[in-house]
Structure formats: structure tokens, C-alpha cells
Amino acid sequence: MESDHRYYVRRAAEERRAAMRAVTPAARDRHQELAALFATKAEQRRQPGERQFAAG
């Protein structure tokens, strides 16, 4: 089963990609907000020994 950390890292990456494909500025902004939220959640759930999330 996927850890919470890995799930949130994956979702942040998906939202960053969605932001790049967004048609409207409002959609792009919302995807960027979601990416930031998921990145924060990933960092909060990072366990010792897991690689640190690199925002990009």
C-alpha cells in the first residue's frame, strides 16, 4: 500500500502537471494551489528515511 507521504507527493506532481495544461488562468491558479497544499501535506507526513519532497 502506498504511504500517505508518497500519495501526497504524487498528487502534488499531478496538480503541477495539470496547472501546466490548464486553459484558463483561474484553473491554472487552482491547480497550483492544490499542488502547494499536497506538497505541504507530503512534507508533514514524511517519515525518517524517506526522501525529502523536492518542490518543482
Backbone as CSV, one residue per row, in Angstrom:
resi,resn,N_x,N_y,N_z,CA_x,CA_y,CA_z,C_x,C_y,C_z
1,MET,0.849,-1.181,0.000,0.000,0.000,0.000,0.896,1.246,0.000
2,GLU,0.464,2.242,-0.703,1.194,3.500,-0.823,1.107,4.289,0.491
3,SER,2.240,4.831,0.941,2.230,5.638,2.162,1.543,6.979,1.892
4,ASP,1.099,7.610,2.969,0.487,8.934,2.838,1.468,9.901,2.174
5,HIS,2.720,9.838,2.597,3.741,10.729,2.039,3.830,10.566,0.525
6,ARG,3.969,9.336,0.065,4.103,9.103,-1.372,2.835,9.519,-2.123
7,TYR,1.667,9.281,-1.526,0.412,9.690,-2.155,0.397,11.201,-2.372
8,TYR,0.743,11.956,-1.331,0.699,13.416,-1.446,1.773,13.937,-2.395
9,VAL,2.930,13.304,-2.426,3.966,13.698,-3.391,3.443,13.485,-4.817
10,ARG,2.820,12.324,-5.029,2.279,12.018,-6.358,1.179,13.003,-6.745
11,ARG,0.271,13.307,-5.812,-0.814,14.241,-6.113,-0.288,15.641,-6.394
12,ALA,0.747,16.070,-5.665,1.333,17.384,-5.926,1.888,17.436,-7.347
13,ALA,2.565,16.385,-7.754,3.121,16.339,-9.111,2.010,16.357,-10.158
14,GLU,0.937,15.602,-9.908,-0.190,15.594,-10.845,-0.810,16.979,-10.974
15,GLU,-0.949,17.677,-9.866,-1.542,19.021,-9.903,-0.620,20.020,-10.605
16,ARG,0.693,19.873,-10.428,1.619,20.763,-11.153,1.509,20.541,-12.661
17,ARG,1.387,19.274,-13.060,1.217,18.993,-14.496,-0.116,19.542,-14.995
18,ALA,-1.170,19.397,-14.195,-2.482,19.920,-14.593,-2.431,21.444,-14.732
19,ALA,-1.683,22.103,-13.868,-1.550,23.565,-13.953,-0.897,23.964,-15.276
20,MET,0.081,23.181,-15.713,0.750,23.499,-16.978,-0.179,23.320,-18.179
21,ARG,-1.162,22.417,-18.057,-2.099,22.160,-19.159,-3.354,23.015,-19.081
22,ALA,-3.545,23.729,-17.999,-4.790,24.475,-17.777,-5.040,25.494,-18.880
23,VAL,-6.292,25.629,-19.233,-6.684,26.531,-20.311,-6.868,27.955,-19.795
24,THR,-7.440,28.091,-18.622,-7.720,29.421,-18.089,-6.783,29.755,-16.926
25,PRO,-6.536,31.019,-16.704,-5.713,31.418,-15.560,-6.300,30.959,-14.221
26,ALA,-7.622,30.985,-14.109,-8.264,30.552,-12.853,-8.000,29.077,-12.592
27,ALA,-8.087,28.263,-13.633,-7.823,26.829,-13.478,-6.362,26.596,-13.126
28,ARG,-5.461,27.317,-13.799,-4.030,27.189,-13.502,-3.746,27.552,-12.049
29,ASP,-4.343,28.652,-11.584,-4.129,29.084,-10.201,-4.626,28.036,-9.206
30,ARG,-5.794,27.467,-9.477,-6.354,26.465,-8.563,-5.479,25.213,-8.516
31,HIS,-4.997,24.772,-9.669,-4.116,23.604,-9.683,-2.818,23.895,-8.934
32,GLN,-2.303,25.098,-9.073,-1.088,25.468,-8.333,-1.348,25.491,-6.831
33,GLU,-2.513,25.983,-6.427,-2.875,25.977,-5.001,-2.961,24.550,-4.470
34,LEU,-3.591,23.674,-5.246,-3.700,22.283,-4.824,-2.324,21.616,-4.760
35,ALA,-1.465,21.920,-5.721,-0.108,21.351,-5.699,0.624,21.775,-4.436
36,ALA,0.506,23.032,-4.067,1.159,23.526,-2.851,0.576,22.848,-1.609
37,LEU,-0.735,22.673,-1.582,-1.380,22.008,-0.451,-0.887,20.570,-0.310
38,PHE,-0.868,19.833,-1.415,-0.407,18.452,-1.366,1.079,18.370,-1.007
39,ALA,1.882,19.308,-1.478,3.306,19.314,-1.125,3.490,19.535,0.373
40,THR,2.699,20.420,0.943,2.759,20.665,2.387,2.364,19.414,3.158
41,LYS,1.288,18.765,2.733,0.839,17.547,3.397,1.894,16.444,3.277
42,ALA,2.541,16.366,2.135,3.586,15.354,1.954,4.727,15.580,2.931
43,GLU,5.143,16.822,3.062,6.247,17.128,3.971,5.858,16.831,5.420
44,GLN,4.629,17.097,5.783,4.166,16.837,7.145,4.144,15.347,7.460
45,ARG,3.990,14.529,6.442,3.865,13.087,6.651,5.136,12.321,6.295
46,ARG,6.200,13.030,6.010,7.460,12.373,5.651,8.007,11.636,6.862
47,GLN,8.335,10.392,6.664,8.885,9.556,7.723,10.419,9.574,7.648
48,PRO,11.077,9.353,8.775,12.552,9.267,8.736,12.979,8.210,7.716
49,GLY,13.940,8.556,6.927,14.444,7.637,5.909,13.818,7.842,4.544
50,GLU,12.678,8.516,4.468,12.064,8.787,3.164,12.752,10.002,2.560
51,ARG,12.864,9.980,1.250,13.476,11.122,0.587,12.609,12.351,0.744
52,GLN,13.262,13.483,0.862,12.527,14.732,1.010,11.921,15.116,-0.318
53,PHE,10.710,15.649,-0.240,9.993,16.117,-1.418,10.689,17.334,-1.985
54,ALA,10.955,17.330,-3.279,11.578,18.477,-3.932,10.499,19.218,-4.713
55,ALA,10.152,20.395,-4.250,9.162,21.211,-4.964,9.741,21.636,-6.289
56,GLY,8.919,21.575,-7.314,9.460,21.935,-8.599,8.532,22.530,-9.516
